[in-house]
Amino acid sequence: MINDPVTSLQGIGEKFAEDLASMKIFTVSDLLNYFPSRYDIHEIKPIAELIHDDKVTIEGRVISQPSLSFLWKKEIQTRVSGGGGTSCGESCDV
């Protein structure tokens, strides 16, 4: 799955894949390892220690397939486990 094209993800069609390709994102792995130029590493904390609205960097293992949400804005959500907890949240805004 990690080497599958981004179009294998639900909600990513040909047009969106073209936009991602312009950023050199072709596979699921490319997407997971993409960090925007404004990316900033904050304090690294275990998931179990996170407090609402803290800006942190988490390290963990993705335990569910990412899904695309269109409620108020486009965002990709997934579940991540690590550091004694599980988090369900956005991995990146698109």
C-alpha positions as CSV (number, residue, x, y, z in Angstrom):
1,M,0.0,0.0,0.0
2,I,2.8,2.4,0.8
3,N,4.1,2.3,-2.8
4,D,0.6,2.5,-4.4
5,P,-0.2,5.6,-6.4
6,V,-2.0,8.4,-4.6
7,T,-5.1,7.7,-6.8
8,S,-5.5,4.5,-4.8
9,L,-6.7,6.7,-1.9
10,Q,-10.4,7.4,-1.6
11,G,-11.2,10.9,-2.8
12,I,-8.1,11.5,-4.8
13,G,-9.0,11.6,-8.5
14,E,-6.9,12.4,-11.6
15,K,-7.2,16.2,-11.2
16,F,-6.1,16.1,-7.5
17,A,-3.3,13.6,-8.5
18,E,-2.1,16.1,-11.1
19,D,-1.9,18.8,-8.4
20,L,0.0,16.5,-6.1
21,A,2.4,15.5,-9.0
22,S,3.3,19.1,-9.4
23,M,4.7,18.9,-5.9
24,K,6.5,15.6,-6.8
25,I,4.0,13.5,-4.8
26,F,3.2,10.3,-6.8
27,T,2.8,7.6,-4.2
28,V,1.2,7.2,-0.7
29,S,4.8,7.2,0.7
30,D,5.5,10.5,-1.1
31,L,2.4,12.0,0.5
32,L,3.2,10.7,4.0
33,N,6.8,12.1,3.7
34,Y,5.8,15.5,2.3
35,F,6.5,18.4,4.5
36,P,5.3,21.9,3.3
37,S,7.9,24.7,3.3
38,R,6.1,26.2,6.3
39,Y,6.5,22.9,8.2
40,D,8.1,23.5,11.6
41,I,9.1,20.7,14.1
42,H,7.7,21.6,17.5
43,E,8.3,19.8,20.7
44,I,8.0,16.0,20.3
45,K,5.5,14.5,22.8
46,P,3.9,11.1,23.2
47,I,0.3,11.0,22.0
48,A,-0.9,10.2,25.6
49,E,0.5,13.6,26.8
50,L,-1.1,15.8,24.1
51,I,-3.2,18.8,25.3
52,H,-5.8,20.4,23.0
53,D,-4.4,23.1,20.8
54,D,-0.8,22.3,21.6
55,K,1.5,22.5,18.6
56,V,3.6,19.4,18.7
57,T,5.3,16.8,16.5
58,I,4.2,13.2,17.1
59,E,6.0,10.0,16.3
60,G,3.9,6.9,15.8
61,R,2.6,4.2,13.6
62,V,-0.3,4.8,11.2
63,I,-3.0,2.2,12.1
64,S,-5.8,3.1,9.7
65,Q,-6.0,3.9,6.0
66,P,-6.1,7.7,5.5
67,S,-9.4,9.2,4.3
68,L,-10.3,12.5,2.7
69,S,-12.8,14.8,4.4
70,F,-14.7,17.6,2.8
71,L,-16.7,19.0,5.7
72,W,-15.4,22.6,6.1
73,K,-12.1,22.2,4.3
74,K,-10.3,19.4,2.6
75,E,-8.2,17.4,5.1
76,I,-6.7,13.9,5.2
77,Q,-7.4,12.0,8.4
78,T,-5.9,8.9,9.8
79,R,-5.4,7.1,13.2
80,V,-1.9,7.0,14.7
81,S,-0.7,5.0,17.7
82,G,2.5,5.5,19.7
83,G,3.8,6.8,23.0
84,G,1.1,5.1,25.0
85,G,-1.9,6.4,23.2
86,T,-4.0,6.6,20.0
87,S,-4.9,9.8,18.1
88,C,-7.4,10.3,15.4
89,G,-6.6,13.5,13.6
90,E,-5.5,15.3,10.5
91,S,-2.2,14.4,8.9
92,C,-2.2,17.2,6.5
93,D,-4.5,19.9,5.1
94,V,-4.9,20.0,1.3
